[in-house]
């Protein structure tokens, strides 16, 4: 498959780029057993392939599992000291002060804090369409003027159009940028995001969701944490994805001290539980965890790409642990048939109803899914 630059490809060609984004350089000759990634993954009790929620199929790292067991005796205690330890560890990781870190029950709670803290009568909430659904949902009790901006021809955030909407009127605006984007897995140029942040008005705030940051190795992408001295920038990160802790709910924000204090006014007391903090701290100390997960994800993605190419289904380039691929026919029928065949696949993401978002499982799981896909193709279902 030929690698074509995102900036120059046409919309249809863009769909067919596959491995060159996020997986390139890591899939060749790769043969990873589940045990070599985190620990042996636990199969679904009903035998279903769970490829619908962007979870890390390998689960907790061995050190994180050990940390949970070691700290069970403290689970009856409030997580005061261990919260402090985690905040300090995250501050060291990000090169900031502890005052710049805000913990959350997953990064989605930090997103909720941000939407609540910045709510103001008449404020605009500007975001891509489609993108992660929680942010507009959190806005619903407030008086935000919600502005959904379609993705551009490369399925990236249309920064130019979003900026036009913000600049069209004065007053507060909260701009939500999910990068890499969920559900498309695509990138928005970090240079374009930087330029807007640097030129933004005093009452324009940027909520940058970097939940999939650790999966992305593209040279055009970098974190917005460098804007730590700007009170108008909030960056969120998650332990749910590459760290395999979706069920334990741990995330955090990196923000200017005054902004972090503002977020804490909306925080749930003792919001990160003791065992999640213990597991998270242990995960941060595993220096090889991220690279192991990236390699395993690349191998699963390679298997999926080969199957999609074989059956002639287009897909978007992904910098995450999921792929948005085209389907033929009714999406609901597709999901039902997949469930009957033993695979849970993604939900609907309007307006992209001709696509399915598929999480990357273990290489073995992706091999099973590839078999189902080929069978569907033979039956004329896709």
C-alpha positions in Angstrom: 0.0 0.0 0.0 1.5 3.4 -1.0 1.9 6.0 1.6 0.5 9.4 0.5 0.8 12.6 2.5 -2.4 13.6 4.3 -2.1 17.2 3.2 -2.1 16.3 -0.5 -4.4 13.4 -0.9 -8.0 13.5 -2.2 -10.8 12.4 0.1 -11.2 8.9 -1.3 -7.5 8.3 -1.5 -7.2 9.5 2.1 -9.4 6.6 3.2 -7.0 4.0 1.9 -3.8 5.0 3.6 -4.0 2.6 6.5 -0.8 1.4 8.0 1.3 4.4 7.1 -0.2 6.3 10.0 0.5 5.3 13.5 1.4 1.7 12.7 4.3 2.3 10.3 7.7 1.1 11.3 6.3 -1.2 14.0 4.5 -3.9 12.3 7.2 -5.5 10.1 8.1 -9.0 11.4 6.3 -8.3 14.7 5.1 -11.4 16.6 3.8 -10.6 20.0 2.2 -12.9 22.5 -0.3 -11.4 24.9 2.0 -12.2 27.8 4.7 -10.0 26.3 2.5 -6.9 26.5 0.9 -6.6 29.9 -0.3 -9.8 31.3 -2.5 -12.6 29.9 -5.7 -10.9 28.7 -8.9 -12.3 30.1 -11.3 -13.5 27.5 -14.9 -12.3 27.6 -17.0 -14.7 29.6 -19.4 -15.1 26.7 -16.7 -15.6 24.1 -17.5 -12.3 22.4 -14.9 -10.2 20.7 -15.2 -6.8 22.5 -14.1 -4.4 19.8 -16.5 -1.5 20.5 -15.1 0.6 23.3 -11.4 1.4 22.5 -10.2 -0.6 25.5 -6.6 -1.9 25.8 -7.3 -5.7 25.3 -4.2 -6.7 27.4 -5.5 -5.1 30.6 -3.3 -3.9 33.4 0.4 -4.1 33.3 1.9 -6.8 35.7 3.3 -4.1 38.0 -0.2 -2.5 38.2 -1.8 -5.8 39.1 0.8 -6.3 41.8 0.3 -2.8 43.2 -3.5 -3.4 43.5 -2.9 -6.6 45.5 -0.2 -4.9 47.6 -2.6 -2.0 48.5 -5.8 -3.9 49.1 -5.1 -3.5 52.8 -5.4 0.2 52.4 -8.6 0.2 50.3 -10.6 1.1 53.5 -8.7 4.4 53.8 -9.3 7.6 52.0 -6.7 8.2 49.2 -5.1 11.3 50.7 -1.4 10.5 50.7 -1.5 8.4 47.6 -3.3 11.2 45.7 -0.4 13.5 46.6 2.1 10.9 45.4 0.3 10.5 42.1 0.0 14.2 41.5 3.8 14.6 42.1 4.6 11.7 39.8 2.4 13.2 37.0 4.0 16.6 37.6 7.4 15.1 37.1 6.3 13.2 34.0 4.9 16.4 32.4 7.7 18.7 33.7 5.3 20.9 35.6 4.4 21.7 39.2 2.0 19.7 41.3 -0.3 22.7 41.3 -0.8 22.2 37.6 -2.3 18.7 37.9 -5.9 18.0 38.5 -7.0 14.3 39.0 -10.2 12.9 37.6 -12.2 9.7 37.5 -11.0 9.1 34.0 -10.2 12.1 31.8 -13.9 12.5 31.1 -14.5 13.8 34.6 -11.9 16.5 34.0 -13.7 17.4 30.7 -16.9 17.7 32.7 -15.1 20.0 35.3 -13.9 22.2 32.5 -17.3 22.6 30.8 -18.9 23.4 34.1 -16.2 25.8 35.3 -16.2 27.8 32.1 -19.9 27.9 31.6 -21.2 31.5 31.2 -24.5 32.8 29.8 -24.1 33.1 26.0 -20.7 31.4 25.9 -20.0 29.4 22.7 -18.9 25.7 22.8 -17.2 25.0 19.5 -16.2 21.5 18.6 -15.8 19.1 15.6 -18.6 16.9 14.3 -18.2 14.0 14.9 -16.0 14.0 18.0 -16.1 12.5 21.6 -19.7 12.8 22.7 -19.3 13.5 26.4 -18.3 17.2 26.0 -21.5 18.4 24.3 -23.5 16.2 26.7 -21.9 17.9 29.7 -22.9 21.3 28.2 -26.6 20.5 28.1 -27.6 21.9 31.6 -25.9 25.2 30.8 -26.5 28.1 28.5 -23.8 27.3 26.0 -24.3 28.1 22.3 -23.2 24.8 20.9 -21.5 25.0 17.5 -20.7 21.7 15.7 -18.3 22.1 12.8 -18.0 19.3 10.3 -14.6 17.7 9.9 -12.6 18.8 6.9 -11.9 16.7 3.7 -9.1 14.9 5.5 -11.4 14.1 8.5 -9.4 16.5 10.7 -10.7 19.4 12.8 -11.6 22.3 10.4 -9.5 24.8 12.5 -10.2 27.6 10.0 -13.9 27.3 10.2 -13.9 26.8 13.9 -11.9 30.0 14.3 -14.3 31.9 12.1 -17.2 30.9 14.3 -15.4 32.0 17.4 -14.2 35.3 15.9 -17.7 36.1 14.5 -18.8 37.5 17.9 -17.2 38.6 21.2 -17.6 36.9 24.5 -16.5 33.7 26.0 -15.8 30.6 23.8 -14.7 27.2 24.8 -13.0 25.3 22.0 -12.8 21.5 22.3 -10.1 19.8 20.3 -9.8 16.0 20.5 -6.5 15.1 19.0 -6.1 12.4 17.8 -9.8 12.6 17.2 -12.4 10.1 18.5 -14.1 8.4 16.6 -12.1 9.0 13.5 -8.6 8.3 14.8 -7.3 11.1 12.6 -4.9 13.9 13.4 -5.3 17.7 13.3 -2.0 19.5 12.6 -0.4 20.5 15.9 1.1 23.5 14.2 -2.4 24.8 13.3 -3.6 24.2 16.8 -0.6 26.1 18.2 -1.2 29.0 15.9 -4.7 29.4 17.0 -3.9 29.2 20.7 -1.1 31.7 20.3 -3.5 34.2 18.6 -6.6 33.5 20.7 -8.5 36.3 22.4 -8.5 36.6 26.2 -11.9 35.0 26.5 -11.3 32.0 24.2 -10.4 28.8 26.1 -9.0 25.6 24.6 -9.9 22.2 26.0 -7.4 19.8 24.3 -8.2 16.1 24.8 -5.1 14.0 24.4 -6.6 10.6 25.5 -4.8 8.8 22.7 -1.6 10.8 22.8 0.7 7.9 23.7 -0.4 5.9 20.6 0.6 8.6 18.2 4.2 8.7 16.7 3.5 11.1 13.8 6.1 13.9 13.5 3.4 16.5 12.9 1.8 15.9 16.2 2.9 17.1 19.7 1.3 17.8 23.0 -0.3 21.2 24.1 1.2 20.8 27.6 3.8 23.3 26.5 1.2 26.0 26.9 1.1 25.5 30.7 1.7 29.2 31.3 -1.4 30.1 29.4 -4.5 30.2 31.7 -6.7 29.6 28.6 -5.4 26.1 27.8 -6.5 22.8 29.5 -4.9 19.5 28.4 -6.5 16.2 29.5 -4.9 12.8 29.6 -6.3 9.3 30.4 -5.1 6.0 31.9 -8.0 4.3 30.2 -6.3 3.7 26.9 -2.6 2.7 26.6 -2.4 2.0 30.3 -5.3 -0.5 30.1 -7.2 1.0 33.1 -10.6 1.9 31.5 -12.5 0.1 34.3 -10.5 1.8 37.1 -11.3 5.4 36.0 -8.2 7.5 36.3 -7.3 10.6 34.3 -5.9 14.1 34.8 -5.7 17.6 33.5 -2.6 19.8 33.0 -3.4 23.4 33.4 -2.1 26.8 34.6 -2.3 27.1 38.4 -5.2 29.5 38.4 -7.2 27.4 35.9 -6.4 24.2 37.8 -7.8 25.9 41.0 -11.0 26.8 39.0 -11.4 23.2 37.9 -11.0 22.0 41.5 -14.1 23.9 42.5 -16.1 21.3 40.5 -14.2 18.3 41.6 -15.7 15.4 43.5 -14.0 15.0 46.8 -11.5 12.1 46.9 -12.5 11.5 43.2 -9.7 9.0 42.3 -9.9 5.8 44.3 -7.0 4.3 46.2 -6.4 1.2 44.1 -6.7 3.1 40.8 -4.0 5.5 42.0 -1.8 2.6 43.1 -2.2 0.9 39.7 -1.6 4.2 37.9 1.6 5.0 39.8 3.0 1.5 39.1 2.1 1.9 35.4 4.0 5.1 35.2 7.1 3.4 36.6 7.0 0.7 33.9 9.3 2.3 31.3 8.5 -0.2 28.6 4.7 -0.3 28.9 4.0 2.3 26.2 6.2 0.8 23.6 4.9 -2.7 24.3 1.3 -1.5 23.8 2.2 0.4 20.7 3.8 -2.6 19.1 0.9 -4.9 19.9 -1.6 -2.4 18.7 0.3 -2.0 15.4 0.2 -5.8 14.9 -3.5 -5.9 15.5 -4.0 -2.9 13.1 -1.9 -4.6 10.4 -4.1 -7.7 10.6 -7.3 -5.5 10.3 -5.9 -3.4 7.5 -5.0 -6.5 5.5 -8.6 -7.9 5.9 -10.2 -4.6 5.0 -8.1 -4.3 1.9 -8.9 -7.9 1.0 -12.7 -7.3 1.1 -12.4 -3.8 -0.4 -13.5 -1.6 2.5 -12.1 1.9 2.8 -10.7 3.0 6.2 -9.3 6.2 7.7 -5.7 6.5 8.8 -5.6 5.9 12.5 -3.2 7.2 15.2 -5.1 5.5 18.0 -6.2 2.0 19.1 -9.2 1.9 16.8 -10.0 2.2 13.1 -13.0 3.9 11.4 -13.8 1.8 8.3 -16.6 2.0 5.8 -19.4 -0.5 5.6 -22.0 -1.3 3.0 -25.6 -1.4 4.0 -27.5 -0.5 7.2 -25.3 0.1 10.2 -27.8 -1.4 12.7 -28.1 -4.6 10.7 -24.3 -4.8 10.5 -23.9 -4.6 14.2 -26.6 -7.2 14.8 -25.0 -9.6 12.4 -21.6 -9.0 13.9 -23.1 -9.7 17.4 -24.6 -13.0 16.1 -21.2 -13.9 14.7 -19.5 -13.2 18.1 -18.2 -9.6 17.8 -19.3 -6.4 19.4 -18.4 -3.5 17.1 -18.8 0.3 17.4 -21.9 2.3 17.9 -23.2 5.0 15.5 -21.4 8.3 15.2 -23.6 10.7 13.1 -23.2 12.0 10.5 -20.7 9.2 9.6 -23.4 6.5 9.4 -21.6 4.7 6.6 -18.7 3.9 8.8 -18.0 1.6 11.8 -15.5 2.4 14.5 -13.6 -0.8 15.4 -11.3 -1.1 18.4 -8.0 -3.0 18.0 -7.9 -6.2 20.0 -5.1 -8.7 20.5 -3.5 -10.1 17.3 -5.5 -13.3 17.9 -8.7 -11.4 18.3 -8.1 -9.4 15.1 -7.4 -12.7 13.3 -10.8 -13.9 14.5 -12.5 -10.7 13.4 -10.8 -10.9 10.0 -12.3 -14.3 9.5 -15.8 -12.9 10.3 -15.2 -10.1 7.9 -14.3 -12.4 5.1 -17.3 -14.5 5.7 -19.5 -11.4 5.6 -17.9 -10.5 2.3 -18.7 -14.0 0.8 -22.3 -13.6 1.9 -22.5 -10.1 0.3 -23.3 -8.4 3.6 -20.5 -5.8 3.3 
